[in-house]
Amino acid sequence: MAQMNMLEAIRDAMRVELKRDENVLIFGEDVGKVGGVFRVTEGLQEEFGEERVFDTPLAESAIGGLAVGMGIQGFRPVAEIQFVGFIYEAMDQMFIQAARMRYRSGGRYNSPIVFRTPFGGGVKAAELHTDSLEGLAVQTPGIKVVIPSNPYDAKGLMIAAIRDNDPVFFMEHLNLYRAFRAEVPEGEYTVEIGKANVVREGSDVTIIAYGMMVHTAVKAADELAKNGVNAEIIDLRSLVPLDIDTIVASIKKTNRAIVVQEAQKTSGVAAEVIAQINEKAILHLEAPVLRVAGPDTVYPFAQIEDTWLPTPARIVDAVNKVLSF
């Protein structure tokens, strides 16, 4: 196996699929010669040519529209939205046109598109670059939402997303691109979209998270272990479809849970997870399920973002509350 960071793993996944399927195309702002603002697509245009990997104008609506048009013609576009805050310009194409294509055409057409975008805080980026907007996509029927937390999952999930016949919103946390290296198989493999991963087994409380917050949860679990608390950690990996079965199985064992998200608290993924837990596992709970999330404010300027983001200490505090309920 090779040692890769998450950025390299995503690039390797796209390389695998470009080689395997001539209908795979990559496009977006500066993804060609420059290799993307974070160099995720670096070298792919040189390897596969300008007809397979190419730059677009600075127009997210055009990127989204091009992806939809090419998708119904049999191509498999991988369209990069350079930063998550720019998806507002492409939401009609992503969440209306692509997401509804199969339904509104009676199954005649589909949208095998991957919309890639970096997101997330902790990197002191500019406004609109670090929001967590997955909640907008989760509420949209017809589009899958994937957020990897490590290089192995990132590659396998990206390959699975490119091969999927439905649109996939693939969100890549900025703080994880170069955070660490891990063993990643060379060649092709997939990680199932819609299957969560039990990162750490435990018996006292279930901590449910995704993306960067998985690593924050692990740090919290390390602190809890010093006081004899054995936390189980679930990495959702996929928000739509949501693997509620793995969550319920964990809660039947631990009887307590908290959900961690970087996004603002109200109406987010955590709220949906808790609603489904209440529907399917409420009789196994010995305490309310709590949320640890960003406050309900606009994402702050870089100077104060560290006080805004969820921390291990906040997770530990939430766990202690459900344990003492």
Residue pairs with C-beta under 8 A, 6 or more apart in sequence:
1 183
1 184
1 185
1 186
2 12
2 183
2 184
2 185
2 186
3 181
3 182
3 183
3 184
4 12
4 151
4 155
4 181
4 182
4 184
5 151
5 177
5 178
5 179
5 180
5 181
5 182
6 148
6 150
6 151
6 154
6 172
6 176
6 177
6 178
6 179
7 38
7 39
7 40
7 177
7 178
8 151
8 184
9 151
9 152
9 154
9 155
9 158
9 184
10 40
10 116
10 154
10 155
10 158
10 172
11 40
11 41
11 42
11 43
11 44
12 155
12 184
12 186
13 154
13 155
13 156
13 158
13 159
13 162
14 24
14 26
14 41
14 44
14 78
14 158
14 162
15 44
15 47
16 159
16 187
16 188
17 24
17 76
17 78
17 158
17 159
17 162
17 163
18 24
18 26
18 44
18 47
18 48
18 52
18 53
20 188
21 76
21 162
22 52
23 74
23 75
23 76
24 52
24 75
24 76
24 77
24 78
24 162
25 52
25 53
25 54
25 70
25 75
25 76
25 77
25 78
26 41
26 44
26 52
26 53
26 54
26 77
26 78
26 80
27 53
27 54
27 55
27 56
27 63
27 66
27 67
27 77
27 78
27 79
27 80
28 36
28 55
28 56
28 63
28 79
28 80
28 81
28 82
28 116
29 37
29 55
29 56
29 57
29 58
29 63
29 80
29 82
30 36
30 37
30 55
30 82
31 40
31 41
31 44
31 45
31 53
31 54
31 55
31 80
32 41
32 45
32 50
32 53
32 54
32 55
33 45
33 55
34 42
34 55
35 41
35 42
35 43
35 44
35 45
36 42
36 80
36 82
37 82
37 83
38 118
38 174
38 177
40 80
40 116
40 172
40 177
41 53
41 80
44 52
44 53
45 52
45 53
45 54
56 62
56 63
56 66
59 89
60 81
60 86
60 87
60 88
60 89
60 90
61 89
61 90
61 92
61 93
63 79
63 80
63 81
63 90
63 93
64 79
64 81
64 89
64 90
64 92
64 93
64 94
64 97
64 98
64 115
65 93
65 97
66 77
66 79
67 77
67 79
67 93
67 98
67 111
67 113
67 115
68 93
68 97
68 98
68 101
68 111
68 113
70 77
71 77
71 98
71 101
71 109
71 110
71 111
71 112
71 113
71 167
72 101
72 109
72 110
72 111
75 112
76 112
76 113
76 114
76 162
76 163
77 112
77 113
77 114
78 113
78 114
78 116
78 162
79 113
79 114
79 115
79 116
80 116
80 117
81 87
81 90
81 115
81 116
81 117
82 117
82 118
83 117
83 118
83 119
83 125
83 128
83 129
84 117
84 118
84 119
84 128
84 129
84 130
84 131
84 132
84 133
84 171
85 127
85 128
85 129
85 130
85 131
85 133
86 117
86 128
87 94
87 115
87 117
87 133
87 136
90 115
91 136
94 115
94 137
94 143
94 167
94 169
95 136
95 137
95 140
95 143
97 111
98 111
98 113
98 115
98 142
98 143
98 167
99 111
99 140
99 141
99 142
99 143
99 167
100 141
100 142
101 109
101 110
101 111
101 142
101 167
102 109
102 110
102 111
102 142
102 166
103 142
110 165
110 166
111 166
111 167
112 162
112 163
112 164
112 165
112 166
112 167
113 167
113 168
114 158
114 161
114 162
114 164
114 167
114 168
114 170
115 167
115 168
115 169
115 170
116 170
116 172
117 169
117 170
117 171
117 172
118 129
118 171
118 172
118 173
118 174
118 177
119 130
119 131
119 132
119 133
119 134
119 171
119 172
119 173
119 174
120 130
120 132
120 173
120 174
120 175
120 176
120 211
120 212
120 262
121 130
121 132
121 174
121 175
121 262
121 299
121 305
121 308
121 309
122 130
122 174
122 175
122 212
122 305
122 306
122 309
123 130
123 174
123 175
124 302
124 305
125 174
125 302
126 302
127 299
127 301
129 174
130 174
130 299
130 305
131 263
131 299
132 261
132 262
132 263
132 264
132 294
133 263
134 145
134 147
134 169
134 171
134 239
134 263
134 268
134 269
135 263
135 267
135 268
135 269
137 143
137 145
137 169
137 239
137 240
138 145
138 239
138 240
138 269
138 272
142 166
142 167
143 166
143 167
143 168
143 169
143 240
144 161
144 164
144 166
144 167
144 168
144 169
144 193
144 194
144 238
144 240
144 241
145 168
145 169
145 171
145 238
145 239
145 240
146 157
146 161
146 168
146 169
146 170
146 171
146 193
146 237
146 238
146 239
147 170
147 171
147 172
147 173
147 210
147 211
147 236
147 237
147 238
147 239
148 154
148 157
148 158
148 172
148 176
148 211
148 237
149 173
149 176
149 210
149 211
149 212
149 214
149 215
149 235
149 237
150 176
150 182
150 214
151 181
151 182
151 184
152 182
152 183
152 184
152 185
152 191
153 191
153 197
153 235
153 237
154 172
155 184
155 185
155 189
155 191
156 189
156 190
156 191
157 170
157 190
157 191
157 193
157 237
157 238
158 170
159 188
159 189
159 190
160 190
160 191
160 192
160 193
161 168
161 170
161 193
163 190
164 193
168 193
171 211
173 211
173 212
175 212
176 211
176 212
176 215
179 215
191 237
193 237
193 238
193 241
194 238
194 241
194 242
194 243
195 237
195 238
195 243
195 246
196 234
196 235
196 236
196 237
196 238
196 243
196 246
196 247
197 234
197 235
197 237
198 232
198 233
198 234
198 235
198 246
198 250
199 214
199 217
199 218
199 233
199 234
199 235
200 218
200 221
200 231
200 232
200 233
201 232
202 221
202 230
202 231
202 232
202 233
202 254
203 230
203 232
203 253
203 254
204 229
204 230
204 231
204 254
204 256
204 323
205 224
205 229
205 231
205 232
205 254
205 256
205 257
205 258
205 319
205 322
205 323
206 231
206 232
206 233
206 234
206 247
206 250
206 251
206 253
206 254
206 256
206 257
206 258
207 217
207 220
207 221
207 231
207 232
207 233
207 234
207 257
207 258
207 260
207 315
207 319
208 233
208 234
208 236
208 247
208 257
208 258
208 259
208 260
208 270
208 273
209 216
209 217
209 233
209 234
209 235
209 236
209 259
209 260
209 261
210 235
210 236
210 237
210 239
210 261
210 269
211 262
212 262
213 260
213 261
213 262
213 310
214 233
214 235
216 260
216 310
216 311
216 312
216 315
217 231
217 233
217 260
217 312
217 315
218 233
219 312
220 231
220 312
220 313
220 315
220 316
220 319
221 231
221 233
223 312
223 313
223 316
224 230
224 231
224 316
224 319
225 231
229 319
229 323
231 319
232 250
232 253
232 254
234 246
234 247
234 250
236 242
236 243
236 269
236 273
237 243
239 269
242 272
242 273
242 276
244 273
244 276
244 277
244 280
247 257
247 273
247 276
247 277
247 281
248 277
248 280
248 281
248 284
250 257
251 257
251 277
251 281
251 284
251 285
252 281
252 284
255 284
255 285
255 286
255 287
256 285
256 286
256 287
256 289
256 322
256 323
256 325
257 277
257 285
257 289
257 322
258 289
258 290
258 291
258 292
258 315
258 318
258 319
258 322
259 269
259 270
259 273
259 274
259 289
259 290
259 291
259 292
260 270
260 291
260 292
260 293
260 310
260 315
261 268
261 269
261 270
261 291
261 292
261 293
261 294
261 310
262 293
262 294
262 309
262 310
263 269
263 293
263 294
264 293
264 294
264 295
264 296
264 297
265 291
265 293
265 294
265 295
265 296
266 296
268 291
268 293
270 291
270 293
271 291
273 289
274 289
274 291
277 285
277 289
278 289
286 325
287 321
287 322
287 323
287 325
288 322
288 325
289 322
290 318
290 321
290 322
291 318
292 310
292 314
292 315
292 318
293 310
294 308
294 309
294 310
295 308
297 308
299 305
299 308
300 307
300 308
